[in-house]
Amino acid sequence: MRCLVTGPDGFIGSHCVEHLLINTDWEILCLASWRHDGVPERLSDSAHVQRHRGRLSFFTHDLTAPLSNVLLDRLGSIDFIIHFAADSNVDRSIREPRQVIENNVSVTLSVMELARSCNPACVIQISTDEVYGPAPLSHRHCEWEPIIPSNPYAASKAAQEAIAISYWRTYGVPVILTNTMNNIGERQGADKYVPMVIKRVLNEETVDIHSQGGVIGSRHYLHARNHASACLHLLTMGRPSAYESPLREPPYADRPDRYNVVGEVELDNLALAKRIATIVGKPLKYNLVDAHSTRPGHDLRYALDGSRMAALSWRPPVAFDASLERCVHWYLSHPEWLDV
């Protein structure tokens, strides 16, 4: 089997490449532009990548442009595509919405055109819980609830979903949509919450905690390796969206399969910061700040219902507490990644 991963130089994409190398005998095709938050060392520093180097092929291409016939020929046959590639920086999307939205729409158009030409068995379009907008307390968004993005990044991911659905309907591209929550793990960009808190605690700096009306923002968290496990499970469960699925019952039989990939623990941002500080072994200094004034379009809470993936017998293989502790200790041993 040959699996193409877009955005393998990104945080989650690199974990997926590692997971596929460890848990399959597939050939992995890595298609990267090395732009935005892509870091080559996410792959080159990996012992798993070095060990299985013979099953990896790298191709450099800016997916905002169509793939040339030469590149298509060099890619060859493709059985699966996992499309991670996107500019995922929310703050950048607020500062430069046109750039982020145009990028994320263009890369998905290129990937769907690639899928239309190479006829893979399945294409996983990676998306986010942010497309649904904020989740009220005690509510978890189910698949196919209304899409109400709050910021330009979330809107760009909703646009990616819409493009993928249109290619499923018009051209029969065998699309599966996945929506996931905040991912954590080793080699994440330093602007993300966990490495940011680690760095500020180490430097004895104050951590800003978003709140609104006295309520502190909360998230569910999932280790990136769990996310990769879910993708592999969907590819190998024997029911990609090109085929009839017993879970595609009415009223959703007229659209591709869609699954929420969910972590098991919800924490508010202050509780998570305190856990990180405890692992680091230093006190937490923090300041509560108004969420919307410091980051317009901020959603106070995200939450997804994971029952459809559970019905497919998938469970996150890495427990949250163990993964958080391992992640923090990894950054303490690799402080250079706190400046990526």
N, C-alpha and C positions, 0 to 999 in steps of 0.2 A: 504494500500500500504506500501511496505517496501523498503526504499532507502538506499543503501550503499554509504557512503562518504569516500574516501581514503584521507589521509592527513588532517583530521579534526583538528589536532593540529597546522596546519599552519595558516598563516594570512587569506588568502582568504577562505580556507576550513572552518575555524571556523565561518566566517560570513555566509557562505552557510548553515551550520548547524543551526545557529540562524534563518536565513530567512525561512528555511523549517519548523522549529518548530512553528514559528509565523503564517505562511501562509498556512499550511496544517495540516491534522490530521494524517499524516503518522508516521510510526515507522522509526526512523533513526538509522542505524547501523554505528558506527564510527570505522574505521579500521586504526590504527595508529602504527607507530614504535617509536614515541617520539624521533627521531633522527634529525640531521641537525638543522633546525630552528624551530622545533616543540616545543611548550611551553604549558604544560597542563593548565596553568592559563587562556589561551585564552578561554577555555571552562568553567573551574570551576568558574571563576570570573563573568561569564555572568548571569545576573538575568533571562534572557529568558531561558537559559539552566537549571537553577535551577527550574524554574517554570514548565517546561515541562519534568522534569527528567524521568518521568515514560515512556516516549516514546523514550528514548535513551538507546542504548546498546553499550558498549565499548569492543573492542577486540584489544589486543596488538599483533602485528605480524610484523616482518621485511619483507617487500614485495620484497626484493631482493632474497628471498627464496620462493619456491612454498608453497602454503597453504596445510596444512596437511588434511587428511580426517576427523580428529577429529574437526578441526576448520571449515571445510566446513559444517559438520553436525550441529555445533553450530550456524553458520550463518543462516542456514535454507533457505527458499525461499527468493528470491530477485527480486523485480520488476524493480528497476532502479539502475544504478551505475553512480556516478559522480567521475571521477578519477582526483583528484588534486595532488596526491602525487608525489613529485619531489624535487630534490635538485635544488633550483632556484637561488643560489648565483653565479652571473656572475664572480666576482673576484675569487672565489674559483675554478670555472671551468677553469679559465686562469692559476691559480697556479697548479691545480691538475686535468687536463682534463680527465685522465683515470678514476679516482674515480667518478667524476660527471657523465660522459657519461655511464659508466658501471652501476651505480646506477639507472639512469633514464631509461635505456633500460630494466634492470632487473625488476623494479617495474611494468612497463607496461606489460611485458610478463606475470607476475604473475596475474595482473588484467584481462588481456584478457583470460588467461587460466581459471580463476574464472568465467568469463562471459560465456565461452564455456561450462562450467559444469552446471551452474545454470540457463541458458536461460532467462535472463532478457528481458523486453520489450524494453529497450533502455540503451545504455552506452554512456555517454558524456565523450569524451577525451578532457581535457582542454589543450589548447596550447596557443601560444603567437604570437604577431606580429613580434617578432624577427626572426622567421624562414624565413621571406621574405627578410631579410636584410634591408638596408637603403631605405627609400622612398625619391625620388627626390622631390624638392620643387613643391608644387601644385598637387602632385600625391598621391592618396590613394590606397593602395593595395586592390584588389578584391580577393575573394575566388578563389583558384586554380591558382593564379599567380605562376611563378617559385619560388621554394624554394632555397634560396641562403643564408644560415646562415653565420654570420660573426665571431662568437666565439663559443667555445666548448659547452657552455650552450645552445645556440640557436640550434646547431647541435644535441644535445641530445633531444631537444623537437621535431625537425624534425624527428628524429629516432622514437620517441614515436608515432608520427602521422603515419609513414610508417608501424609500427607494427599493429596499430589499423586498418588501411586500409586493410592490408593483412588478418587480422582475419575476417573483413567484407566480403572480396572476397572469402576466402577459406572456412570459417566455417559458414558464415551467421550471425556473431555476429552483432547485430543491432546498429552500431556505428554512433554517430554524432560527428563531429570535431568542436571545437570552437577555435577561435583565438581572444585573447583580448590584450589590451594595458596596460600601467602602471596603476596598481590599488593603490588606497590610502584608508586610513581608520584607525580606532582605532585598537590598538594592533599589528601594523605592526612592523617588525624587525627594530631595530635601525640603521642598515646599509643602509636602503632604504632612498631615497632622502628626502622625506618630514620630517620624524622624525630626520634625520641627520641635515637638515637645522634648524629645531626648536632648537635642542640642541646647535648648534654652535651659533645661534643668541642669545639664552639665556646666553651662556657663553662668548659672545662678541668675538667669534673666527671667523676667515676668512673662507668663504665658497668657495671651488673651483668650478668654472663654466666651463664646457667643451665647447670648441669652436674649429673651424677648418677653417683656411683661413678667419678669421674675422666673421664667421657665428656661432652663438650660437646654441647649440643643442636644439631640441624641441621635445615634446611628447604630445600625448593626454592622458588625465587622467580620470579614472573611479573609483567611489567609489565601494569598494568590495561588498556592499549590492546591488548595481545595477548589478554587475556581477552575484550574486546569483539569482537575479530576472530573468535575462536572461536564466539561467539554468532551473529554474522552468518553465518558459514560454515554453521552448523547450520540456520539459518532458510532459507538459499538453496540448499542442496545438493540439493533436490528430493526428499528422503526424510524429511520430518518423521514423528513417531511415529504419526500418524494413518494412515499408509500402510505397506505391507509394506516392510521394509528387509532387504537381504541380510545385514546385520550382526546382525539379530535371530534368530540361529540357535538351535536347542535347546542348552542347556536354558533359554534366556532369551526364548523366543518368547511366554511368557505374562505379560510385563511390559513397561513402556515402555522406549524407548531410554534408554541412560545412557552418558555419556562423561566421562572424566577430561580436564581441560584442564590441561596440564602445561608447566612451564618446563624449560629444558634444563640448568640449572646447580643443583647442590646444594652448599651451603656450610654449615659450622657457624657458629654465631652469633659466635664470636670472629673467624673469618676475614672474615666480612662486616663486622664493626665495624672491623677493620683496613683493609679496602678503603675504607670510608667516610672514615676518618680521613686516609688518604693523599690522597683527593680533596679533602677540606677543607683539608689542608695543616697539620694540627696533630697532636701525638702523642695516642695513645689511652691513657687511664688506665682500667683495668678491674679488676674483682673477680669471681672465680668464686664463685657462690652455689649452694646446694643447691636444685634445681629444685622438688621437691615441698614442702619446708617454706616456701618463699617464695611459691609459687603451687600450692595443692592442685589435683590433677587435671591437672597439667602433663604433656604428652607430649614426650618427649625428641626424637623424630624423626617427621616425616611424609614420606611418599613415595608417589607415584601412578604407575601404569603408563599411558603415553599412547599405546599402540599402536592403540587403536580410533580415536582422532582422526586419527592418522597414516594409517590405512587410508582415511580420507576425504580424504586429500591436504591436510590442514591442517598448517601449520608456523607457529610463532610468528614474526610478521614483524619484531619488534623484538628484537635480540640483547640478552642480559642485561647484558654489560659496558657497552655503549653506553647502555642505558636507565638503569643505575645511575648512571653518570657524569652523564648529563643530569638525572636526578632530583636528585642532590645539588647540582649547580650551580643548579638552579631554586630550591631552598630557600635557598641562599645569596643569591640575588637577591630572594627574597620571604620575608624572615625573619619577617614577621608570621604566616605559616602554621605556624611552629614553636610557636605558642601557641594553635592552634585546638583 
